[in-house]
Amino acid sequence: MAAPDRFRVGLVQMRCTDDADANVARAIDGVREAARQGAGIVCLPELFRTRYFCQQEDPDLFGLAEPIPGPTTERLASVARECRTAVVGSLFERRAAGVYHNTAVVLDADGALRGRYRKMHIPDDPLYYEKFYFTPGDLGFLAFDTQVGRVGTLVCWDQWYPEGARLTALAGAEVLFYPTAIGWHPGEKAEHGAAQLAAWQTIQRSHAIANGVYVVAVNRVGHEGPTDGGLEFWGASFVVDPFGVVLAEASQTDEAVLVVQCDRRRLEDVRRTCRFLRDRRINAYAGIERRLRDA
């Protein structure tokens, strides 16, 4: 069956607690609410099953990981079938003893696992100690066919890299989903917070414009960690159209379910006007595979 010209994407912006089962239940409630509003595909935040555990390096926390397929994918597949909506979920994947990934799964409306994407860019910054936990992805940049059309998913830190967005779009993705867990160090917010949030939005809007695709960023919200430190996740989940126009944006402080209509004809119109893909000099980019080009 051909994908519809018009379809709705759902975003579940949520708080996460120490209770994994409660977090999954809250996420499923969000999927159901988005589906009630007509969403054909719903995206959840990065690592929504738990608090953002990468604020510390603790070997015991590897016990939070699970296989894919596994318990959480089964629960997501069940709600996908129930609601007849596709679901993008971000999980801590146990691939083998000692090999773990930060992985996004794409489940179609029949609950079938259409594929998985393993986060490629792994940060290592204060309170974002992800290199301790996650092996870099080895599946490449992918796109998956769903009931709403062909979509791609990247994860959080991938947001800052135009190469990932470009290659996913070149694989045929018409929507890029970015499950996210990003926020402020509270002590830095007053001085740097506005600029950090603006940069985060700007880089993703640029991915939409450069590739002529919809971009959907889905963040968590709320403070996690010590009251005198930790991270304040800034929410602000949003959807932009293929020319970077912000179609909807969530609160920076509250949970939310957003449902936004997308139109494949808008993608076609933008690409006809802004012919960036046509004018790429594909024979001139060999240097991109080098860390830096020496003078």
C-alpha positions in Angstrom: 0.0 0.0 0.0 1.4 3.4 -0.9 2.3 5.8 1.9 -0.2 8.6 2.4 0.6 12.2 1.3 -0.4 13.5 4.7 0.4 11.8 8.0 0.9 12.8 11.6 3.9 12.3 13.8 3.6 12.1 17.6 6.2 13.2 20.1 6.2 12.0 23.8 8.1 14.4 26.0 8.3 12.9 29.5 10.0 12.8 32.8 11.9 9.6 33.8 12.1 8.2 37.3 14.0 5.3 39.0 11.0 3.0 38.3 11.6 1.4 34.9 8.2 -0.2 34.7 6.5 3.1 35.5 8.6 4.8 32.8 7.6 2.3 30.2 4.0 2.6 31.3 4.1 6.4 31.0 5.7 6.1 27.6 2.9 3.6 26.4 0.3 6.0 27.7 1.9 8.7 25.6 1.8 6.5 22.5 -1.9 5.9 23.1 -2.6 9.6 23.5 -0.7 10.4 20.4 -2.5 7.7 18.5 -5.9 9.0 19.7 -4.9 12.3 18.1 -4.2 10.6 14.8 -0.4 10.0 14.9 0.7 7.3 12.4 4.1 7.2 14.0 5.2 8.1 17.6 8.7 8.8 18.9 9.9 8.5 22.5 12.9 10.2 24.2 16.4 8.7 24.4 16.8 5.9 27.0 13.3 6.6 28.3 13.1 3.4 30.4 15.4 4.8 33.1 16.8 8.0 34.4 19.8 9.2 32.4 22.3 6.9 34.1 25.4 8.2 32.1 25.9 10.9 34.7 28.2 8.5 36.5 30.5 5.6 35.6 29.2 2.5 37.4 29.8 -1.0 36.1 26.6 -2.2 37.9 24.5 -0.1 35.6 25.3 -2.4 32.7 22.6 -4.5 34.4 20.0 -2.0 33.0 20.7 -3.2 29.4 18.4 -5.7 27.7 18.5 -7.6 24.4 16.6 -6.6 21.2 14.1 -8.1 20.7 13.5 -8.2 24.4 11.0 -7.2 27.1 10.7 -3.5 26.3 10.5 -4.0 22.5 7.7 -6.5 23.1 5.7 -4.0 25.2 6.2 -1.4 22.5 5.3 -3.8 19.7 2.1 -4.6 21.7 1.0 -1.0 21.9 1.9 -0.4 18.3 -0.4 -3.2 17.3 -3.1 -2.0 19.7 -3.0 1.6 18.4 -2.1 0.8 14.8 0.7 3.3 15.0 4.5 2.9 14.3 6.8 3.5 17.3 10.4 4.8 17.5 11.9 3.7 20.9 15.4 4.3 22.3 16.9 1.5 24.4 20.1 0.4 26.2 20.9 -2.7 24.1 22.8 -5.7 25.5 24.3 -7.2 22.3 26.7 -9.5 24.1 28.7 -9.6 27.4 30.8 -6.5 27.4 29.2 -5.0 24.2 26.4 -2.6 24.7 24.8 0.0 22.4 22.5 3.0 22.6 20.0 1.8 20.1 16.8 3.1 18.5 14.2 0.6 17.2 11.5 1.2 14.6 8.4 -0.8 15.0 5.6 -0.6 12.4 1.9 -0.5 13.1 1.7 -4.3 13.1 4.3 -4.5 15.8 7.0 -5.8 13.4 10.5 -4.7 14.0 11.5 -2.8 10.8 15.0 -2.3 12.0 17.4 -0.8 14.5 19.9 2.0 14.5 22.9 2.0 16.9 24.1 5.5 17.9 27.2 6.3 16.0 28.5 9.4 17.8 29.2 8.8 21.5 29.9 11.8 23.7 32.2 11.9 26.7 31.6 15.2 28.6 30.9 16.1 32.2 27.8 14.1 33.3 27.5 12.6 29.8 29.9 9.7 30.2 28.5 7.6 27.4 31.8 6.2 26.2 31.9 4.2 29.4 28.7 2.4 28.4 28.2 2.4 24.7 30.0 0.8 21.8 29.8 3.0 18.7 27.2 1.9 16.2 28.3 -0.4 13.4 25.1 -0.6 11.3 25.6 2.7 9.4 23.0 5.3 8.7 19.7 3.7 7.7 16.1 4.3 6.7 13.1 2.1 7.3 9.8 1.6 5.6 6.8 2.2 7.8 3.1 2.8 7.3 3.7 6.6 7.0 6.6 6.2 4.6 10.4 5.9 4.8 11.9 7.2 8.0 15.3 7.4 9.6 16.4 7.7 13.2 19.5 9.0 14.8 20.1 9.6 18.5 20.9 12.7 20.5 24.7 13.5 20.0 24.2 12.5 16.4 22.2 15.7 16.1 25.3 17.8 15.7 26.7 15.9 12.7 25.5 16.9 9.2 27.1 13.7 7.8 24.7 11.5 9.7 21.6 13.5 8.6 22.8 13.6 5.0 23.5 9.9 4.7 20.2 9.0 6.3 18.4 11.3 3.9 20.3 9.7 1.0 19.0 6.3 2.2 15.5 7.6 1.4 14.4 8.9 4.8 11.7 11.6 4.5 11.5 12.1 8.3 14.5 12.2 10.6 13.7 11.2 14.2 16.1 12.2 17.0 15.3 10.6 20.4 17.2 12.9 22.8 18.4 13.4 26.4 19.9 16.8 26.5 19.9 19.5 29.1 21.8 22.1 31.1 24.3 21.9 33.8 22.3 24.0 36.2 25.3 26.1 37.2 25.9 27.1 33.6 22.3 27.8 32.6 22.2 31.5 33.4 25.2 32.3 31.3 25.1 29.8 28.5 21.6 28.2 28.6 19.9 30.3 25.9 22.7 30.0 23.5 23.0 26.2 24.0 19.3 25.6 23.4 19.3 27.9 20.3 22.3 26.1 18.9 20.6 22.7 19.4 17.5 23.9 17.5 19.5 25.6 14.8 21.6 22.6 13.8 18.6 20.4 13.5 16.7 23.0 11.5 19.7 23.1 9.2 19.5 19.3 8.7 15.9 19.8 7.5 16.8 22.5 5.1 19.9 20.9 3.7 18.2 17.6 3.0 14.6 18.6 2.4 13.2 16.4 5.1 11.0 16.7 8.2 13.0 16.6 11.5 11.5 15.5 14.8 13.5 16.0 18.0 12.1 14.3 21.2 13.7 15.2 24.5 13.0 14.3 28.1 12.2 16.9 30.7 13.0 17.6 34.4 15.9 17.6 36.8 17.9 14.4 37.4 20.7 14.0 39.8 21.8 15.8 43.0 19.8 18.9 43.9 23.0 20.9 43.9 24.1 19.6 40.5 22.9 17.0 38.0 21.2 17.9 34.8 18.2 19.9 34.0 16.7 18.4 30.8 15.3 21.2 28.7 12.4 19.6 26.9 11.6 21.8 24.0 10.8 18.9 21.7 9.9 20.1 18.3 9.1 19.4 14.6 10.3 21.3 11.6 9.3 21.1 8.0 11.7 20.5 5.0 12.5 24.2 4.9 13.3 24.4 8.6 10.0 26.0 9.7 9.1 25.1 13.3 5.7 23.5 13.2 5.3 22.8 16.9 7.5 23.0 20.1 6.9 21.7 23.6 7.4 23.3 26.9 10.9 23.5 28.4 9.6 22.3 31.8 6.5 20.1 31.4 5.6 16.7 30.0 3.8 16.9 26.7 2.3 14.9 23.8 2.6 16.7 20.5 0.9 15.5 17.3 1.9 17.3 14.1 0.7 16.9 10.5 3.3 16.4 7.8 2.7 16.5 4.1 4.9 14.6 1.7 3.9 17.2 -1.0 5.6 19.9 1.0 8.8 17.8 0.8 8.4 17.6 -2.9 7.8 21.3 -3.3 10.8 22.3 -1.2 13.2 20.0 -3.1 11.9 21.3 -6.4 12.7 24.9 -5.3 15.9 24.2 -3.3 17.8 21.7 -5.4 20.5 21.0 -3.0 20.6 17.3 -3.6 20.8 17.8 -7.3 23.7 20.2 -7.1 25.9 18.1 -4.7 29.4 17.7 -6.1 29.6 14.0 -5.2 33.0 13.6 -6.9 34.6 16.4 -4.8 34.0 15.2 -1.2 36.8 12.6 -0.7 38.4 14.7 2.0 35.4 14.3 4.3 36.7 10.9 5.4 39.8 12.4 6.9 39.9 13.8 10.5 41.4 17.0 9.3 43.0 18.1 6.1 46.6 19.3 6.5 47.4 22.6 4.9 
